[in-house]
Amino acid sequence: MSRDFIDRKRGFPKILNLGPPLPFRDGEGGGLLCYNMPVFFEKLKILKENRLFREIKDRTSPQGPKVKFGDREYLNFSSNDYLGLANHPYIIDKAKKALDDYGYGSAASRLLGGGSILHKELEDKIAKFKDTEAALIFNSGYAANTGIIPAMGGEDDAIFSDELNHASIIDGCRLSRAKTLIYRHKDLSHLKDLIRKEDAKRKIVITDTVFSMNGDITPLRGIYDLCLTLNSELPTPNSVLLYIDDAHGTGVLGKGKGALSHFNIRPEHWIIQMGTFSKALGSFGAFVTGSRDIIEWILNTARSFIFSTALPSCVMAASIAALELIENDSELIKRLWANRDRVADCIKEIGYDIMESGTPIIPIKTETVENTLRVSKYLYEEKGIFAPAIRPPTVKESRIRITVTAAHTDEDIERLIEALKEVKWQRVFS
Ligand SMILES: Cc1ncc(COP(=O)(O)O)c(C=O)c1O
């Protein structure tokens, strides 16, 4: 792939900088409004030539450790369903009951009566689960980050963001109009330098707890200590906020409670925890938890919360049920970690580089786009294993991203490991 093709600063293909569409009428006297399609055709052609064109894969089965695409069944190492809850009978029963009790559509935003008492029940439950005063539900993790971050910081503030933070955080920072300073991935001394030099009124440190494409964990204890010290030194109390995106930590780290619990950190008033129900909890939607003041402020100002229809009540019921399962069945998380450790150890033994993965997200470095596509295709077509290729602009360096779940059996894991050995021995990639 041509290096000039990628915007080095952002890692995005330059062609994503699309020009304005040129409208014209289809036929005389009105008709369909059409666009100058050749513009996109040319840009799509470049994507395809650089092997960066993306395609959707839709299942013909429920989500799980085995899924079907078309008529064929595949072993699935692609989902974020870490605890295997996406198709759990208890969750399905609870969601069905909520459908009977509350119907399907919510038909209005929360502020206009779109929520039911299940929304409040879930907020109370997740606030308690995270040991915080209050919580608010968002329609997705993406909506949460693009709504909460602009609610917390504006033009006079400075945000300090890890360079590998999720795209929704990057977009949230842009929408906030705050000065955004990017610190090198997990580099505490760089963060410290940047934060000490900056004299903005309010400072917000933002980090993923588990990085979604690398599977590594942020050094949260060090970040917390830095914020704590700064907050004790500065004249205005709590002028440094810590915002964590615990999308991949919730249900996985700290016996399921997430990253703060994993690092044994108290949920201070100046810490805002965002997370999703869409990954380990096998459901959908997201949450923010923290002090009552902060949550009320977000409720009153986050545009993605205010101006969007509430999630259906059956989704709330599913998330409540998922939390109940996590609280009552510690075996689930133990099984996840046993599976994760076994897969990670075996992959390393074969000789692959799994970067700094310390979680069920295990990247396998394959260096080039071509190699990555070749390995993913080989696993899919020859071995019936779905292990997706992750390419720019999602990541700078292409890789296969394996995700291990509690629902994978020993046999599933053996099949994956044997297939990965063959990939190595047969030199499927150079
Ligand atoms: C770290 C992180 N934050 C936020 C999101 C967005 O969550 P959702 O899929 O619920 O929109 C994701 C999902 O990929 C994620 O990995």
The ligand as an SDF file (V2000), in Angstrom:
LIG
                    3D

 16 16  0  0  0  0  0  0  0  0999 V2000
  -13.5490    1.3880   23.7050 C   0  0  0  0  0  0  0  0  0  0  0  0
  -14.8760    1.5260   23.0260 C   0  0  0  0  0  0  0  0  0  0  0  0
  -15.6510    2.5650   23.3340 N   0  0  0  0  0  0  0  0  0  0  0  0
  -16.8560    2.7220   22.7630 C   0  0  0  0  0  0  0  0  0  0  0  0
  -17.3380    1.8260   21.8430 C   0  0  0  0  0  0  0  0  0  0  0  0
  -18.6630    2.0480   21.2080 C   0  0  0  0  0  0  0  0  0  0  0  0
  -19.6260    1.2340   21.8080 O   0  0  0  0  0  0  0  0  0  0  0  0
  -20.9390    0.8190   21.0400 P   0  0  0  0  0  0  0  0  0  0  0  0
  -20.5780   -0.3290   20.1490 O   0  0  0  0  0  0  0  0  0  0  0  0
  -21.9100    0.4520   22.1140 O   0  0  0  0  0  0  0  0  0  0  0  0
  -21.3720    2.0120   20.2500 O   0  0  0  0  0  0  0  0  0  0  0  0
  -16.5670    0.7220   21.5110 C   0  0  0  0  0  0  0  0  0  0  0  0
  -17.1020   -0.2700   20.5460 C   0  0  0  0  0  0  0  0  0  0  0  0
  -16.5040   -0.7430   19.6680 O   0  0  0  0  0  0  0  0  0  0  0  0
  -15.3000    0.5640   22.1050 C   0  0  0  0  0  0  0  0  0  0  0  0
  -14.5080   -0.4550   21.7730 O   0  0  0  0  0  0  0  0  0  0  0  0
  1  2  1  0
  2  3  1  0
  2 15  2  0
  3  4  2  0
  4  5  1  0
  5  6  1  0
  5 12  2  0
  6  7  1  0
  7  8  1  0
  8  9  2  0
  8 10  1  0
  8 11  1  0
 12 13  1  0
 12 15  1  0
 13 14  2  0
 15 16  1  0
M  END
$$$$
